[in-house]
Amino acid sequence: MSIWTELSPIAFRVEYVDAAGVPTRTLRAGNPDAEPVVFLHGTSGHLEAFTRNVVAHAEYDVHAIDMLGHGYTGKPDRPYEIADYVRHLVDYFDAVGITRAHIVGESLGGWVGARTATTHPERVQSLQLLCAGGTVANPAVMERIKTSTRDAVTTDDVELTRKRLRLLMADPADATEELVEVRHAIYHTPEFVANVDNLLSLQDMERRTRNLLTPEELGRITQPTLIVWGRENPFGEVPEASAMHENIPGSQLELFERCGHWPQHEQAELYNPISLEFLRTGGWKPTEEAGRVETAAR
């Protein structure tokens, strides 16, 4: 199954949008008259992380974007902090006419989504935090992300890209050769090579610490929130997810067995129905459902 056969059941388009001067690659699909669902990838990622999810969400106005400095989106020459990603996301919303959206963020994308929910609450209808970053600063994990990414970008050896992608997955087979080829091509564009330290800037302890989501900030999130976590996540342990769940009022926590850092991709057959139920019902409210935890297994 390739990216293109995954997407083939529906019409879609890949285009570039001018987001306040930043050319932004976006995949658009679904019903343009429905509520927008915007997918945000992780550090050094790209919109192809969500190709197993687009068709399932086609009743919505689907957007999957390459975030600031990532993929084939424009790369301003400065270290990126969370406020920069949030500004770019809001600029994208403005450029395509999104007033308010459901945000689905994986890893860095979840960090950006959560911060957007607190700084621009009127623009966020609901949140899905998929192995979201931004609540801890673990030096070992930060070094692993920085070293594995920089090695794959600065050395033209596809095996290093393959290892970087497999690092995300509980089952190496989920790092398909097509995804490896897509990522390797992105990693070795001259613009990406020149910019890699800017997009790794949040792996610097001082910069990361000042950007972290605090328990107090998480407690100010009022939008319905779904938290999805893999029990074999190499970049964060389940207690991180549990802490998010405890701090975000009325949030729903789903723990996936045999799953690493890309639950939407590795366990798409589990994630997609849960996501759709969450979107269709308006999410879990802080009533008798508050504190609900589900564990999903294949």
Phi, psi and chi 1 to 4 in degrees:
 res  aa     phi    psi   chi1   chi2   chi3   chi4
   1 MET       -  123.2 -178.2   71.2   76.1      -
   2 SER  -103.0  171.5   78.1      -      -      -
   3 ILE   -55.0  -43.0  -72.1  170.1      -      -
   4 TRP   -72.7  -35.8  -56.2  112.7      -      -
   5 THR   -72.8  -29.7   52.4      -      -      -
   6 GLU   -61.0  -38.5  -70.5  -80.2   -0.5      -
   7 LEU   -89.1  -13.6  -65.5  171.9      -      -
   8 SER   -62.3  -25.0   62.7      -      -      -
   9 PRO   -65.8  -14.7  -25.6   36.4      -      -
  10 ILE  -132.5  163.1   61.2  170.2      -      -
  11 ALA   -76.6  141.7      -      -      -      -
  12 PHE  -152.3  166.2   67.7   93.1      -      -
  13 ARG  -146.0  148.5   66.8 -175.3 -170.3  -88.6
  14 VAL  -114.1  126.4  177.6      -      -      -
  15 GLU  -146.5  175.9   61.0 -171.9   10.5      -
  16 TYR  -114.7  132.6  -74.8   82.4      -      -
  17 VAL  -115.3  136.3  169.8      -      -      -
  18 ASP   -81.7  103.8 -176.6  -18.9      -      -
  19 ALA  -100.7   87.9      -      -      -      -
  20 ALA    52.4   44.9      -      -      -      -
  21 GLY    93.9   -7.2      -      -      -      -
  22 VAL  -102.9  110.9  177.4      -      -      -
  23 PRO   -64.2  122.7   19.9  -28.0      -      -
  24 THR  -121.9  118.4  -58.8      -      -      -
  25 ARG   -76.9  133.0 -173.9  173.9   69.8  126.4
  26 THR  -141.3  141.5  176.8      -      -      -
  27 LEU  -102.4  123.9 -173.2  154.9      -      -
  28 ARG  -115.1  137.3  -59.3  -77.1  -56.5  -87.0
  29 ALA  -159.3  173.6      -      -      -      -
  30 GLY    87.9 -152.8      -      -      -      -
  31 ASN   -98.7  107.8 -179.6   -0.4      -      -
  32 PRO   -66.5  -13.6   24.2  -33.6      -      -
  33 ASP   -92.8   -3.0  -63.2  -38.1      -      -
  34 ALA   -93.1  178.7      -      -      -      -
  35 GLU   -66.8  138.9  -63.8  172.5   -9.4      -
  36 PRO   -74.9  139.2  -13.7   28.3      -      -
  37 VAL  -121.0  121.9  175.7      -      -      -
  38 VAL  -115.1  122.2  179.5      -      -      -
  39 PHE   -97.9  130.9  -69.0   94.8      -      -
  40 LEU  -124.0  127.7  -55.5  175.6      -      -
  41 HIS   -84.9 -174.0   57.6   73.9      -      -
  42 GLY  -100.7 -175.1      -      -      -      -
  43 THR   -57.8  128.1  -62.6      -      -      -
  44 SER    66.7   14.2   80.6      -      -      -
  45 GLY   -90.4 -165.4      -      -      -      -
  46 HIS  -165.9  167.3   37.6   88.3      -      -
  47 LEU   -62.7  -20.1   61.9   81.5      -      -
  48 GLU   -63.9  -10.8  -75.2   80.8    5.7      -
  49 ALA   -61.2  -16.4      -      -      -      -
  50 PHE  -115.6   16.6  -60.7  102.6      -      -
  51 THR   -67.6  -19.4   54.4      -      -      -
  52 ARG   -85.0    1.5  -68.1 -178.6  176.7  177.4
  53 ASN  -117.2  -19.9  -44.4  115.6      -      -
  54 VAL   -62.6  -50.2  171.3      -      -      -
  55 VAL   -61.9  -42.1  172.0      -      -      -
  56 ALA   -62.1  -27.5      -      -      -      -
  57 HIS  -101.0   17.5  -71.3   78.1      -      -
  58 ALA   -68.9  -10.7      -      -      -      -
  59 GLU   -71.4  -12.9   67.4 -167.3   72.3      -
  60 TYR  -104.1  170.0  -66.5   92.0      -      -
  61 ASP   -85.3   98.5  178.9   20.2      -      -
  62 VAL   -90.2  133.0  175.8      -      -      -
  63 HIS  -131.5  127.8  -57.6 -115.8      -      -
  64 ALA  -125.0  123.1      -      -      -      -
  65 ILE  -119.5  154.9   71.8  170.2      -      -
  66 ASP   -82.3  120.2  -74.0  -14.2      -      -
  67 MET   -72.1  173.4  -65.1 -157.8  -62.5      -
  68 LEU   -49.3  127.2 -178.6   70.2      -      -
  69 GLY    75.8   -0.4      -      -      -      -
  70 HIS  -112.9  160.5  -73.7   70.0      -      -
  71 GLY    54.7 -128.2      -      -      -      -
  72 TYR  -107.2   11.3  -66.9  103.6      -      -
  73 THR   -73.9  157.4  -75.8      -      -      -
  74 GLY   -57.7  154.2      -      -      -      -
  75 LYS  -131.1   77.7  -62.9  167.5  176.4   59.1
  76 PRO   -56.2  143.1  -21.4   32.1      -      -
  77 ASP   -89.0   82.9 -173.1   12.2      -      -
  78 ARG  -161.9  154.3   63.0  177.8 -175.0  -86.0
  79 PRO   -65.8  133.1  -18.3   32.0      -      -
  80 TYR   -91.4  130.2  -53.6  135.5      -      -
  81 GLU  -112.4  172.7  -57.8 -160.3   27.6      -
  82 ILE   -60.8  -37.1  -63.4  -58.3      -      -
  83 ALA   -60.4  -33.4      -      -      -      -
  84 ASP   -66.8  -42.9  -61.8  -57.5      -      -
  85 TYR   -65.8  -39.9  -68.2  112.8      -      -
  86 VAL   -63.3  -45.4  170.7      -      -      -
  87 ARG   -59.7  -43.1 -178.7   71.4  -97.5  163.1
  88 HIS   -63.7  -41.4  174.0 -111.4      -      -
  89 LEU   -62.5  -45.6  178.1   61.7      -      -
  90 VAL   -64.7  -38.8  172.4      -      -      -
  91 ASP   -62.3  -37.9  -72.8  -19.9      -      -
  92 TYR   -64.3  -46.1  174.7   81.3      -      -
  93 PHE   -52.4  -48.9  -78.3   10.9      -      -
  94 ASP   -62.7  -39.1  -68.8  -16.4      -      -
  95 ALA   -66.6  -34.9      -      -      -      -
  96 VAL  -103.1    4.0  -61.6      -      -      -
  97 GLY    81.8   26.2      -      -      -      -
  98 ILE   -85.5  119.6  -68.6  176.2      -      -
  99 THR   -83.4  -42.3  -58.5      -      -      -
 100 ARG  -153.0  136.9 -163.8  163.6  178.0 -116.0
 101 ALA  -137.6  155.7      -      -      -      -
 102 HIS   -81.0  125.9  -57.4  -80.9      -      -
 103 ILE  -106.7  126.3  -64.6  178.8      -      -
 104 VAL  -113.0  111.0  179.7      -      -      -
 105 GLY  -122.0  126.5      -      -      -      -
 106 GLU  -101.6  130.0  178.3  -96.9  -35.2      -
 107 SER    57.6 -117.4 -165.7      -      -      -
 108 LEU   -54.8  -38.1  171.8   64.7      -      -
 109 GLY   -60.6  -35.2      -      -      -      -
 110 GLY   -68.5  -39.1      -      -      -      -
 111 TRP   -58.9  -47.1 -168.8  -11.0      -      -
 112 VAL   -65.0  -42.8  172.8      -      -      -
 113 GLY   -61.4  -43.6      -      -      -      -
 114 ALA   -64.4  -41.5      -      -      -      -
 115 ARG   -66.6  -38.2  177.6   61.7   47.6   78.8
 116 THR   -62.5  -37.4  -54.1      -      -      -
 117 ALA   -63.9  -27.9      -      -      -      -
 118 THR   -93.7  -30.2   62.0      -      -      -
 119 THR   -94.1  -24.2   58.0      -      -      -
 120 HIS  -134.5   60.3  -61.6   80.1      -      -
 121 PRO   -60.3  -26.2   21.5  -33.1      -      -
 122 GLU   -71.3  -13.9   73.8  -73.8   -5.5      -
 123 ARG   -97.6   -5.8  -51.9  -57.8  -64.6  -92.5
 124 VAL  -118.8  119.2 -179.4      -      -      -
 125 GLN   -86.9  -40.2 -171.6  164.4  -14.2      -
 126 SER  -155.7  167.4   73.6      -      -      -
 127 LEU  -127.9  139.8  -87.3  178.3      -      -
 128 GLN  -125.3  119.0  -64.4 -173.1   37.5      -
 129 LEU  -107.4  105.2  -54.5  178.8      -      -
 130 LEU  -102.4  105.9  -44.9 -179.1      -      -
 131 CYS    47.0   47.0  -65.8      -      -      -
 132 ALA   -66.5  140.3      -      -      -      -
 133 GLY   -87.6 -177.6      -      -      -      -
 134 GLY    99.9    3.1      -      -      -      -
 135 THR  -109.2  -13.9   59.8      -      -      -
 136 VAL  -137.6  162.0  -61.4      -      -      -
 137 ALA  -127.6   92.6      -      -      -      -
 138 ASN   -99.4  110.1 -177.3  -40.3      -      -
 139 PRO   -56.8  -38.5  -23.7   33.7      -      -
 140 ALA   -65.9  -43.6      -      -      -      -
 141 VAL   -66.8  -42.5  170.4      -      -      -
 142 MET   -60.5  -42.2  -68.5  159.0   62.4      -
 143 GLU   -66.9  -38.2 -176.7   60.0   30.2      -
 144 ARG   -63.7  -43.0 -168.0 -175.4  -43.5  151.3
 145 ILE   -64.0  -46.7  -66.4  170.8      -      -
 146 LYS   -65.1  -47.9 -174.8  162.0   52.6  177.2
 147 THR   -68.6  -46.3  -59.7      -      -      -
 148 SER   -65.8  -37.4   62.8      -      -      -
 149 THR   -71.4  -48.0  -56.6      -      -      -
 150 ARG   -63.0  -39.6 -171.2  179.2  -75.4  120.2
 151 ASP   -61.7  -43.4  -73.2   -9.8      -      -
 152 ALA   -68.2  -30.0      -      -      -      -
 153 VAL   -83.2  -39.3  170.7      -      -      -
 154 THR   -89.5   -9.4   58.7      -      -      -
 155 THR  -118.8  124.9  -54.8      -      -      -
 156 ASP   -83.1   66.1 -168.9    9.9      -      -
 157 ASP  -130.0  110.7  179.3   -6.5      -      -
 158 VAL   -60.5  -24.3   70.7      -      -      -
 159 GLU   -63.5  -32.8 -177.6   58.5   27.8      -
 160 LEU   -68.9  -36.9  -67.0  172.6      -      -
 161 THR   -66.2  -41.0  -56.3      -      -      -
 162 ARG   -60.9  -44.3 -172.9  175.6  -68.8  110.4
 163 LYS   -64.0  -39.7  -72.7  180.0  178.9  177.6
 164 ARG   -62.8  -41.5  174.4   64.9  177.3   86.1
 165 LEU   -72.8  -40.2 -162.5   56.2      -      -
 166 ARG   -65.6  -24.0  -74.9  179.4  175.0  175.5
 167 LEU   -59.5  -25.6 -174.8   60.1      -      -
 168 LEU   -80.6  -20.0  -57.4  169.1      -      -
 169 MET  -108.1  141.6  -45.5  -68.5 -178.7      -
 170 ALA   -70.4  -36.9      -      -      -      -
 171 ASP  -111.5  114.5 -178.2   -7.7      -      -
 172 PRO   -54.0  -25.6  -22.9   32.2      -      -
 173 ALA   -63.2  -23.2      -      -      -      -
 174 ASP   -72.1  -17.5  -78.9  -46.2      -      -
 175 ALA   -86.3   77.0      -      -      -      -
 176 THR   -64.1  155.6   67.4      -      -      -
 177 GLU   -62.7  -30.3  -75.4  -54.3  -63.5      -
 178 GLU   -65.3  -44.3 -175.3  178.9   24.1      -
 179 LEU   -63.1  -39.4  -83.9  174.7      -      -
 180 VAL   -59.5  -45.5  170.9      -      -      -
 181 GLU   -64.7  -41.3  -69.5  172.5    8.8      -
 182 VAL   -61.5  -47.9  168.4      -      -      -
 183 ARG   -67.3  -38.9 -179.3  162.4  -69.3 -151.2
 184 HIS   -62.8  -40.4 -172.0   70.9      -      -
 185 ALA   -63.3  -43.2      -      -      -      -
 186 ILE   -64.1  -48.1  -70.3  170.6      -      -
 187 TYR   -58.3  -26.1  -85.4    7.9      -      -
 188 HIS  -109.7   16.5  -68.0   89.9      -      -
 189 THR   -71.4  144.7   60.7      -      -      -
 190 PRO   -56.6  -36.0  -25.3   33.9      -      -
 191 GLU   -66.4  -40.2  -62.9   80.9    6.7      -
 192 PHE   -68.5  -43.5 -162.8   96.1      -      -
 193 VAL   -58.7  -44.3  173.5      -      -      -
 194 ALA   -67.5  -23.9      -      -      -      -
 195 ASN  -102.6   -2.4 -168.8   59.3      -      -
 196 VAL   -58.7  -37.6   64.9      -      -      -
 197 ASP   -68.6  -29.5  -73.1  -27.6      -      -
 198 ASN   -66.3  -41.4  -72.8  -30.6      -      -
 199 LEU   -81.3  -11.1   63.5   81.8      -      -
 200 LEU   -96.3    8.0  -70.2  172.8      -      -
 201 SER   -63.4  -26.0   66.3      -      -      -
 202 LEU   -77.8   -1.2  -72.3  169.3      -      -
 203 GLN   -88.0    1.1  -50.7  -46.4  -44.4      -
 204 ASP   -83.9  128.7  170.1   77.4      -      -
 205 MET   -59.0  -47.4 -178.2   59.9   74.8      -
 206 GLU   -62.8  -45.8 -179.7  179.9   -5.1      -
 207 ARG   -67.9  -41.7 -174.7  172.9  -72.0  113.4
 208 ARG   -62.1  -44.2 -173.2 -179.3 -171.7   87.6
 209 THR   -60.0  -40.8  -60.0      -      -      -
 210 ARG   -75.5   -9.7   68.3  171.2  174.8 -103.5
 211 ASN  -102.7   -4.2  -79.5  -87.4      -      -
 212 LEU   -62.5  150.2  -72.5  177.0      -      -
 213 LEU   -82.0  119.7  -60.9  162.6      -      -
 214 THR   -87.5  160.8   65.0      -      -      -
 215 PRO   -56.1  -35.7  -28.0   36.6      -      -
 216 GLU   -64.9  -41.7  -67.2   74.2   22.5      -
 217 GLU   -66.3  -44.3 -177.0  176.4   10.7      -
 218 LEU   -58.8  -35.5  -66.7  174.1      -      -
 219 GLY   -67.6  -15.3      -      -      -      -
 220 ARG   -91.5   -1.8  -65.0 -162.3  -59.5  -87.4
 221 ILE   -75.0  118.0  -67.0  175.1      -      -
 222 THR  -103.9  -12.4   59.0      -      -      -
 223 GLN   -74.1  147.5  -62.3   86.4  -12.7      -
 224 PRO   -53.7  134.7  -24.6   34.3      -      -
 225 THR  -134.0  128.3  -58.7      -      -      -
 226 LEU  -108.8  127.1  169.1   66.1      -      -
 227 ILE  -111.7  124.9  -59.5  164.7      -      -
 228 VAL  -121.9  133.7 -179.7      -      -      -
 229 TRP  -141.9  143.3 -153.6  -94.0      -      -
 230 GLY   -94.1  135.3      -      -      -      -
 231 ARG   -70.1  -14.1  -73.3 -168.8  178.8  -86.6
 232 GLU  -113.5   32.7  -62.2  179.2   44.0      -
 233 ASN   -67.1  116.8 -178.3   -2.3      -      -
 234 PRO   -76.2  -12.6   30.2  -36.3      -      -
 235 PHE  -109.6    8.1  -66.3  148.4      -      -
 236 GLY  -179.0  137.0      -      -      -      -
 237 GLU   -90.8  160.6  -62.4 -178.7   -6.0      -
 238 VAL   -54.4  -36.0  168.8      -      -      -
 239 PRO   -55.6  -28.7  -30.3   37.6      -      -
 240 GLU   -63.9  -43.9  -69.4  179.0   40.0      -
 241 ALA   -64.9  -41.7      -      -      -      -
 242 SER   -63.1  -37.6  -62.2      -      -      -
 243 ALA   -65.9  -41.5      -      -      -      -
 244 MET   -59.1  -46.1  -72.1 -176.4 -156.9      -
 245 HIS   -59.9  -42.2  174.1   50.0      -      -
 246 GLU   -68.9  -30.4  -68.6  165.9    5.1      -
 247 ASN   -90.8  -23.0  -76.4  -61.0      -      -
 248 ILE   -95.3  113.7  -60.4  175.7      -      -
 249 PRO   -58.3  130.6  -23.4   33.9      -      -
 250 GLY    71.1   12.9      -      -      -      -
 251 SER   -72.9  158.1   60.5      -      -      -
 252 GLN  -112.1  133.3  174.5 -173.5  -10.1      -
 253 LEU  -115.6  127.4  173.6   60.9      -      -
 254 GLU  -119.6  124.2  -61.3  -79.7   -7.8      -
 255 LEU  -108.9  122.5  -58.2  174.9      -      -
 256 PHE  -101.5  129.6  -73.3    2.0      -      -
 257 GLU   -73.9  156.7  -55.9  -68.6  -20.9      -
 258 ARG    47.4   49.6  -63.5 -179.9  -65.6  -79.7
 259 CYS  -143.6  137.2 -177.5      -      -      -
 260 GLY   -99.0 -118.0      -      -      -      -
 261 HIS  -103.3   -3.9 -161.3   63.3      -      -
 262 TRP  -122.3   66.7  -88.0   25.5      -      -
 263 PRO   -59.1  -34.4   18.9  -30.8      -      -
 264 GLN   -66.2  -22.5   80.9  -71.9  -10.2      -
 265 HIS  -100.9  -48.5  176.8   84.6      -      -
 266 GLU   -67.6  -36.9  -61.5  173.8   81.3      -
 267 GLN  -124.8   47.8  -61.8  -82.4   13.1      -
 268 ALA   -57.4  -35.4      -      -      -      -
 269 GLU   -67.7  -22.5   73.2  -78.2    3.3      -
 270 LEU   -91.7  -45.0  -71.1  176.0      -      -
 271 TYR   -64.5  -46.3  165.0   73.0      -      -
 272 ASN   -58.4  -47.7  -73.3  -29.9      -      -
 273 PRO   -63.6  -37.3  -21.3   32.1      -      -
 274 ILE   -65.4  -44.0  -69.8  169.3      -      -
 275 SER   -60.8  -45.0  171.7      -      -      -
 276 LEU   -66.0  -40.2  -72.3  169.6      -      -
 277 GLU   -61.2  -43.4  179.3 -174.1   15.8      -
 278 PHE   -60.2  -46.2  176.2   80.2      -      -
 279 LEU   -66.9  -43.2  -69.0  167.5      -      -
 280 ARG   -69.7  -31.6  -69.6  166.8  179.4  163.8
 281 THR   -94.7   -1.6   61.6      -      -      -
 282 GLY    80.8   13.2      -      -      -      -
 283 GLY    81.6  172.8      -      -      -      -
 284 TRP   -81.6  133.6  -62.1   99.6      -      -
 285 LYS   -96.1  154.5  -57.3  -61.6 -170.3  -62.6
 286 PRO   -75.6   64.4   25.6  -32.9      -      -
 287 THR  -122.8 -131.9   58.4      -      -      -
 288 GLU   -68.6  -16.2   71.4  -82.5    4.7      -
 289 GLU   -84.0  -12.7  -62.1  -70.0   -1.4      -
 290 ALA   -57.6  137.3      -      -      -      -
 291 GLY    84.7    4.9      -      -      -      -
 292 ARG   -65.3  135.4  172.5  169.9  172.0  159.3
 293 VAL  -127.1  129.9 -179.6      -      -      -
 294 GLU  -118.0  143.2  -65.6  -70.7  -18.9      -
 295 THR  -116.5  117.0  -60.8      -      -      -
 296 ALA  -101.4  136.8      -      -      -      -
 297 ALA  -129.5  148.9      -      -      -      -
 298 ARG   -67.2      - -165.3 -170.6  -63.7  -91.9
